[in-house]
């Protein structure tokens, strides 16, 4: 290895670490895959129109609030683009119950609730069941937690 190659590596490594840390800090607002995809690639509009979790098509995407959303159809993409705040999940796509407890937790896209026209995602089926037992209280707590972020 030449002196130039050693110097380039010595400079590049700290820059890569710094960019990784900055990127991770920016992604904390939304629960995203490493590729920046929201809801693990599921279509946010389908939760409302089909009342189920539907995988999106990686070829049909739209960006909103620092995240890339995937859609099952062009019609769903158009609906999202017309009113993204209506379809985007609450709490950056993190588990709604986790937010009510003061932390960001991952989700299973199939574990969701639509309440008062908003999409709430949960960690798993057991957490979703607990969430729905006292949803109003948990939403108040999660809203307060999320506002403090």
C-alpha atoms as an extended CHARMM CRD file, in Angstrom:
* protein
*
       149  EXT
         1         1  UNK       CA              0.0000000000        0.0000000000        0.0000000000  PROA      1               0.0000000000
         2         2  UNK       CA              1.4020000000        3.3660000000       -0.9960000000  PROA      2               0.0000000000
         3         3  UNK       CA              1.6860000000        6.3420000000        1.3240000000  PROA      3               0.0000000000
         4         4  UNK       CA             -1.1050000000        8.0300000000       -0.6600000000  PROA      4               0.0000000000
         5         5  UNK       CA             -3.4500000000        5.0320000000       -0.1600000000  PROA      5               0.0000000000
         6         6  UNK       CA             -2.7250000000        4.9670000000        3.6000000000  PROA      6               0.0000000000
         7         7  UNK       CA             -3.4090000000        8.7060000000        3.8490000000  PROA      7               0.0000000000
         8         8  UNK       CA             -6.6370000000        8.4000000000        1.8550000000  PROA      8               0.0000000000
         9         9  UNK       CA             -7.8580000000        5.5820000000        4.1060000000  PROA      9               0.0000000000
        10        10  UNK       CA             -6.8850000000        7.4990000000        7.2400000000  PROA      10              0.0000000000
        11        11  UNK       CA             -8.9700000000       10.4580000000        6.0690000000  PROA      11              0.0000000000
        12        12  UNK       CA            -11.8790000000        8.4740000000        4.6060000000  PROA      12              0.0000000000
        13        13  UNK       CA            -12.5600000000        6.2850000000        7.6430000000  PROA      13              0.0000000000
        14        14  UNK       CA            -13.4160000000        9.1070000000       10.1000000000  PROA      14              0.0000000000
        15        15  UNK       CA            -15.5400000000       10.8010000000        7.4290000000  PROA      15              0.0000000000
        16        16  UNK       CA            -17.5220000000        7.6030000000        6.8370000000  PROA      16              0.0000000000
        17        17  UNK       CA            -18.0720000000        7.1810000000       10.5960000000  PROA      17              0.0000000000
        18        18  UNK       CA            -19.1880000000       10.8050000000       10.9160000000  PROA      18              0.0000000000
        19        19  UNK       CA            -21.6220000000       10.5350000000        8.0130000000  PROA      19              0.0000000000
        20        20  UNK       CA            -23.0280000000        7.2980000000        9.4210000000  PROA      20              0.0000000000
        21        21  UNK       CA            -23.6300000000        8.9500000000       12.7920000000  PROA      21              0.0000000000
        22        22  UNK       CA            -25.2110000000       12.0220000000       11.2230000000  PROA      22              0.0000000000
        23        23  UNK       CA            -27.4190000000        9.8500000000        9.0010000000  PROA      23              0.0000000000
        24        24  UNK       CA            -28.5240000000        7.7890000000       12.0000000000  PROA      24              0.0000000000
        25        25  UNK       CA            -29.3750000000       10.9140000000       13.9620000000  PROA      25              0.0000000000
        26        26  UNK       CA            -31.4630000000       12.2600000000       11.1170000000  PROA      26              0.0000000000
        27        27  UNK       CA            -33.3010000000        8.9560000000       10.7110000000  PROA      27              0.0000000000
        28        28  UNK       CA            -34.3920000000        8.9630000000       14.3760000000  PROA      28              0.0000000000
        29        29  UNK       CA            -37.4560000000       11.0240000000       13.4840000000  PROA      29              0.0000000000
        30        30  UNK       CA            -38.8230000000        8.2720000000       11.2560000000  PROA      30              0.0000000000
        31        31  UNK       CA            -38.7320000000        4.5060000000       11.5470000000  PROA      31              0.0000000000
        32        32  UNK       CA            -36.9890000000        3.7060000000        8.2630000000  PROA      32              0.0000000000
        33        33  UNK       CA            -35.1190000000        0.8470000000        6.6560000000  PROA      33              0.0000000000
        34        34  UNK       CA            -31.4510000000        1.4250000000        5.8690000000  PROA      34              0.0000000000
        35        35  UNK       CA            -32.5990000000        2.5010000000        2.4030000000  PROA      35              0.0000000000
        36        36  UNK       CA            -34.8780000000        5.2000000000        3.8720000000  PROA      36              0.0000000000
        37        37  UNK       CA            -38.1100000000        3.2810000000        3.2400000000  PROA      37              0.0000000000
        38        38  UNK       CA            -41.0420000000        3.8790000000        5.6190000000  PROA      38              0.0000000000
        39        39  UNK       CA            -43.3400000000        1.1550000000        7.0090000000  PROA      39              0.0000000000
        40        40  UNK       CA            -40.9060000000       -1.5120000000        5.7770000000  PROA      40              0.0000000000
        41        41  UNK       CA            -42.1780000000       -0.8890000000        2.2410000000  PROA      41              0.0000000000
        42        42  UNK       CA            -45.8990000000       -1.2540000000        2.9620000000  PROA      42              0.0000000000
        43        43  UNK       CA            -48.4230000000        1.0170000000        1.2730000000  PROA      43              0.0000000000
        44        44  UNK       CA            -49.7350000000        3.6300000000        3.7620000000  PROA      44              0.0000000000
        45        45  UNK       CA            -52.8830000000        4.3250000000        1.7370000000  PROA      45              0.0000000000
        46        46  UNK       CA            -53.8990000000        0.6420000000        1.6240000000  PROA      46              0.0000000000
        47        47  UNK       CA            -54.3450000000        0.6240000000        5.4020000000  PROA      47              0.0000000000
        48        48  UNK       CA            -57.2160000000        3.0530000000        4.8720000000  PROA      48              0.0000000000
        49        49  UNK       CA            -58.6590000000        1.7810000000        1.5950000000  PROA      49              0.0000000000
        50        50  UNK       CA            -58.1860000000       -1.9890000000        1.9930000000  PROA      50              0.0000000000
        51        51  UNK       CA            -58.1200000000       -2.1400000000        5.8090000000  PROA      51              0.0000000000
        52        52  UNK       CA            -55.0260000000       -4.3410000000        5.6470000000  PROA      52              0.0000000000
        53        53  UNK       CA            -51.2740000000       -4.1600000000        5.2750000000  PROA      53              0.0000000000
        54        54  UNK       CA            -50.3690000000       -4.3430000000        1.5740000000  PROA      54              0.0000000000
        55        55  UNK       CA            -46.7510000000       -4.4320000000        0.3630000000  PROA      55              0.0000000000
        56        56  UNK       CA            -45.8450000000       -1.5060000000       -1.8320000000  PROA      56              0.0000000000
        57        57  UNK       CA            -44.1110000000       -1.6730000000       -5.1820000000  PROA      57              0.0000000000
        58        58  UNK       CA            -40.5030000000       -0.3780000000       -5.0660000000  PROA      58              0.0000000000
        59        59  UNK       CA            -41.1370000000        1.1900000000       -8.4890000000  PROA      59              0.0000000000
        60        60  UNK       CA            -44.0130000000        3.3720000000       -7.1840000000  PROA      60              0.0000000000
        61        61  UNK       CA            -42.7100000000        5.7770000000       -4.5340000000  PROA      61              0.0000000000
        62        62  UNK       CA            -43.1810000000        9.2210000000       -3.0490000000  PROA      62              0.0000000000
        63        63  UNK       CA            -41.1710000000       11.1390000000       -0.4790000000  PROA      63              0.0000000000
        64        64  UNK       CA            -42.5930000000       12.8650000000        2.5560000000  PROA      64              0.0000000000
        65        65  UNK       CA            -41.0190000000       14.1910000000        5.7420000000  PROA      65              0.0000000000
        66        66  UNK       CA            -37.6410000000       12.5930000000        5.0610000000  PROA      66              0.0000000000
        67        67  UNK       CA            -39.0340000000        9.1490000000        4.2320000000  PROA      67              0.0000000000
        68        68  UNK       CA            -39.7220000000        7.2400000000        1.0350000000  PROA      68              0.0000000000
        69        69  UNK       CA            -43.0960000000        5.5070000000        0.8790000000  PROA      69              0.0000000000
        70        70  UNK       CA            -43.9290000000        2.6720000000       -1.4910000000  PROA      70              0.0000000000
        71        71  UNK       CA            -47.3810000000        2.0930000000       -3.0000000000  PROA      71              0.0000000000
        72        72  UNK       CA            -49.2690000000       -0.8420000000       -4.4460000000  PROA      72              0.0000000000
        73        73  UNK       CA            -50.7240000000        1.3440000000       -7.2100000000  PROA      73              0.0000000000
        74        74  UNK       CA            -50.3850000000        4.6860000000       -8.9060000000  PROA      74              0.0000000000
        75        75  UNK       CA            -53.8020000000        5.6350000000       -7.5440000000  PROA      75              0.0000000000
        76        76  UNK       CA            -52.6110000000        5.1180000000       -3.9760000000  PROA      76              0.0000000000
        77        77  UNK       CA            -49.5070000000        7.1890000000       -4.7030000000  PROA      77              0.0000000000
        78        78  UNK       CA            -51.6780000000       10.0020000000       -6.0840000000  PROA      78              0.0000000000
        79        79  UNK       CA            -53.9370000000        9.9170000000       -3.0120000000  PROA      79              0.0000000000
        80        80  UNK       CA            -50.8870000000       10.0930000000       -0.7410000000  PROA      80              0.0000000000
        81        81  UNK       CA            -49.3210000000       12.9570000000       -2.6570000000  PROA      81              0.0000000000
        82        82  UNK       CA            -52.5950000000       14.9010000000       -2.4610000000  PROA      82              0.0000000000
        83        83  UNK       CA            -52.6700000000       14.6080000000        1.3530000000  PROA      83              0.0000000000
        84        84  UNK       CA            -49.6160000000       12.8670000000        2.8400000000  PROA      84              0.0000000000
        85        85  UNK       CA            -50.4040000000       13.9110000000        6.4170000000  PROA      85              0.0000000000
        86        86  UNK       CA            -53.6390000000       11.9460000000        6.2230000000  PROA      86              0.0000000000
        87        87  UNK       CA            -51.8910000000        8.6820000000        5.3750000000  PROA      87              0.0000000000
        88        88  UNK       CA            -48.4710000000        8.8570000000        7.0310000000  PROA      88              0.0000000000
        89        89  UNK       CA            -48.2800000000        6.8040000000       10.2250000000  PROA      89              0.0000000000
        90        90  UNK       CA            -48.2460000000        8.4970000000       13.5900000000  PROA      90              0.0000000000
        91        91  UNK       CA            -45.0210000000        8.8020000000       15.6230000000  PROA      91              0.0000000000
        92        92  UNK       CA            -42.7750000000        8.5240000000       12.5920000000  PROA      92              0.0000000000
        93        93  UNK       CA            -43.9300000000        4.9670000000       11.9780000000  PROA      93              0.0000000000
        94        94  UNK       CA            -42.6740000000        3.7100000000       15.3330000000  PROA      94              0.0000000000
        95        95  UNK       CA            -44.8210000000        1.5750000000       17.6260000000  PROA      95              0.0000000000
        96        96  UNK       CA            -47.6330000000        3.6890000000       19.0480000000  PROA      96              0.0000000000
        97        97  UNK       CA            -47.6160000000        1.7920000000       22.3410000000  PROA      97              0.0000000000
        98        98  UNK       CA            -43.8450000000        2.2120000000       22.6360000000  PROA      98              0.0000000000
        99        99  UNK       CA            -44.2480000000        5.9590000000       22.0920000000  PROA      99              0.0000000000
       100       100  UNK       CA            -46.8370000000        6.0280000000       24.8750000000  PROA      100             0.0000000000
       101       101  UNK       CA            -44.2180000000        4.4590000000       27.1420000000  PROA      101             0.0000000000
       102       102  UNK       CA            -41.5660000000        7.0010000000       26.1460000000  PROA      102             0.0000000000
       103       103  UNK       CA            -39.4400000000        5.1560000000       23.5840000000  PROA      103             0.0000000000
       104       104  UNK       CA            -39.2220000000        4.3510000000       19.8860000000  PROA      104             0.0000000000
       105       105  UNK       CA            -39.8560000000        0.6930000000       19.0620000000  PROA      105             0.0000000000
       106       106  UNK       CA            -39.9490000000       -1.1680000000       15.7730000000  PROA      106             0.0000000000
       107       107  UNK       CA            -43.1920000000       -2.4380000000       14.2590000000  PROA      107             0.0000000000
       108       108  UNK       CA            -44.7710000000       -5.3160000000       12.4130000000  PROA      108             0.0000000000
       109       109  UNK       CA            -46.5800000000       -3.6500000000        9.4830000000  PROA      109             0.0000000000
       110       110  UNK       CA            -49.5280000000       -6.0580000000        9.8460000000  PROA      110             0.0000000000
       111       111  UNK       CA            -50.2100000000       -4.7980000000       13.3880000000  PROA      111             0.0000000000
       112       112  UNK       CA            -52.0700000000       -1.5480000000       12.8980000000  PROA      112             0.0000000000
       113       113  UNK       CA            -55.0890000000        0.4270000000       14.0000000000  PROA      113             0.0000000000
       114       114  UNK       CA            -56.9440000000        3.2140000000       12.2320000000  PROA      114             0.0000000000
       115       115  UNK       CA            -58.4350000000        5.5220000000       14.8570000000  PROA      115             0.0000000000
       116       116  UNK       CA            -59.9390000000        8.9550000000       14.2780000000  PROA      116             0.0000000000
       117       117  UNK       CA            -58.6080000000        8.8850000000       10.7210000000  PROA      117             0.0000000000
       118       118  UNK       CA            -54.9950000000        8.2260000000       11.7760000000  PROA      118             0.0000000000
       119       119  UNK       CA            -52.7100000000        5.2370000000       11.2330000000  PROA      119             0.0000000000
       120       120  UNK       CA            -51.1060000000        3.7250000000       14.3370000000  PROA      120             0.0000000000
       121       121  UNK       CA            -48.6050000000        0.8780000000       14.0550000000  PROA      121             0.0000000000
       122       122  UNK       CA            -47.5940000000       -1.5820000000       16.7720000000  PROA      122             0.0000000000
       123       123  UNK       CA            -44.6760000000       -3.8130000000       17.6880000000  PROA      123             0.0000000000
       124       124  UNK       CA            -46.6340000000       -7.0770000000       17.5230000000  PROA      124             0.0000000000
       125       125  UNK       CA            -50.1300000000       -8.5610000000       18.0180000000  PROA      125             0.0000000000
       126       126  UNK       CA            -49.8810000000       -8.7000000000       21.8150000000  PROA      126             0.0000000000
       127       127  UNK       CA            -48.8320000000       -5.0510000000       22.0180000000  PROA      127             0.0000000000
       128       128  UNK       CA            -51.6080000000       -4.0800000000       19.6040000000  PROA      128             0.0000000000
       129       129  UNK       CA            -54.1560000000       -5.8310000000       21.8400000000  PROA      129             0.0000000000
       130       130  UNK       CA            -52.8440000000       -3.9400000000       24.8890000000  PROA      130             0.0000000000
       131       131  UNK       CA            -52.8180000000       -0.6890000000       22.8790000000  PROA      131             0.0000000000
       132       132  UNK       CA            -56.4640000000       -1.0750000000       21.9220000000  PROA      132             0.0000000000
       133       133  UNK       CA            -57.5740000000       -1.7610000000       25.5130000000  PROA      133             0.0000000000
       134       134  UNK       CA            -56.8710000000        1.8460000000       26.5330000000  PROA      134             0.0000000000
       135       135  UNK       CA            -56.1470000000        3.5160000000       23.2090000000  PROA      135             0.0000000000
       136       136  UNK       CA            -57.2770000000        7.0280000000       24.1750000000  PROA      136             0.0000000000
       137       137  UNK       CA            -54.9540000000        7.1810000000       27.1690000000  PROA      137             0.0000000000
       138       138  UNK       CA            -52.0590000000        5.7240000000       25.1910000000  PROA      138             0.0000000000
       139       139  UNK       CA            -52.5890000000        8.1890000000       22.3520000000  PROA      139             0.0000000000
       140       140  UNK       CA            -52.4520000000       11.1160000000       24.8010000000  PROA      140             0.0000000000
       141       141  UNK       CA            -49.2140000000        9.8050000000       26.3020000000  PROA      141             0.0000000000
       142       142  UNK       CA            -47.6890000000        9.0390000000       22.9030000000  PROA      142             0.0000000000
       143       143  UNK       CA            -48.6420000000       12.4820000000       21.5640000000  PROA      143             0.0000000000
       144       144  UNK       CA            -46.9140000000       14.1140000000       24.5180000000  PROA      144             0.0000000000
       145       145  UNK       CA            -43.8090000000       11.9590000000       24.0940000000  PROA      145             0.0000000000
       146       146  UNK       CA            -43.6250000000       12.5870000000       20.3560000000  PROA      146             0.0000000000
       147       147  UNK       CA            -44.0500000000       16.3650000000       20.7940000000  PROA      147             0.0000000000
       148       148  UNK       CA            -41.0170000000       16.3480000000       23.1160000000  PROA      148             0.0000000000
       149       149  UNK       CA            -38.7800000000       14.7050000000       20.4930000000  PROA      149             0.0000000000
